[in-house]
């Protein structure tokens, strides 16, 4: 169904965040029905990792002191792509075949000039690559004279900065340049609705904002619910779910639970960092999982798999804890690198996308939904979000692969009933963990626990 573009009059921009691909503004505003909005707006954004690198490279080229230097810097990216051996362009990663389109070559190109002892692009390797591409430069003097004294270091910094976006978008999710990416978080919400787990992701929708009389199209994301692991002591945002609503003033949010007001209903002593009035309080240790916590993680693994999210690390979640420091729920953020052409060819995991082989379990309610949902229903839910036909087909393919894994039993996924989650003992929950020696923490159960123990500490450590 075509998403309705709500019109929001911006009242205040509180903070702007610049990234390689994204601008994201923290805003407050009001729509035509008088509902107040507090959250984050991302202007319409099209993936352009290759284009962004080329633009910065062009700026470096224009500062070169020689005409041959300007020419070679301008054409460096494309010439490198053309001369890179064919067996490094079309790659198979995690059982996922990647076609050798130009921007997909960016990641192997960057790896060719990376010093793996430091994990950073090495100016010396860049110099070697330049002389390999353009042997005629050897007779022209030093590259510093031809390209400029700082050119190679500037290119190294540029490629280092682009690495994360290139890996997430081009290699892991397989999202082509020219694809709209800001709206993917809203598309993930549509899949969550289809699976009847909308609470697991931060609500997002296509909107048009009015800012200084100018209409700007993009995506609005509500505030996430729970503890932000990146800023666990931030202000008085609190830890409990009910303390951080998404839309201020919206029906259904109990009074006294808006953020920034300490000592109100629903906030227990010991759950807010800093000081409430004159009373000093502290946050709890992470003590483990309550029944609804691991169920939420199990359901989110399914949602992430269908949406092809290769970037669900422990800091891309907000955590909801009870009075005793037990995890009771999560809400997923940063859902922009989803719904690409990624289509695994086995039950294995890919990057941070937990595959069926490592999921360990699904809830009975999710199993029912997966049993009932047809591929056509998923495809219809993804209409209107400016996804490519191949991307929608890949989502249907991931759904089919997961259903096959549940049916044939080869992935060893156990279905757990709703009542069993509450009665699970600590040792049973430990069996849900999957440890990955590569450092990606196996599955979402493990990533969540590792993150919470890093952020909050644990009585066990």
Secondary structure, DSSP 8 states (H G I E B T S, - for coil): -----EEEEEEEEEEEEE-SS-EEEEEEEEETT--EEEEEEEE--B--HHHHHHHHHHHHHHT-SSHHHHHHHHHHHHHHHHHS-HHHHSEEETTEEE---GGGHHHHHHHHTEETTTTEE-HHHHHHHHHHH-GGGGGS--HHHHH-TTHHHHHHHHHHHHHHHIIIIIIIS---TT-B-TTHHHHHHHHHHHTT-GGGB--EEEEEEEETTEEEEEEEEE---SEEGGGTTSTT--SSGGGS-SSTT-TT--TT-STT-TT-TT--TTSSSSEETTEE-------EE-HHHHHHHHHHHHHHHHHT-S---TTSEEEEE-TTSEEEEEEE---TT-SSS---SSSS-BTTB--HHHH-EEEHHHHHHHHH--HHHHHHHTTTS---HHHHHHHHHHHHHHHHHHHH-TT--EEE-HHHHHH--HHHHHTT----TTTT-SSHHHHHHHHHHHHH--TT-
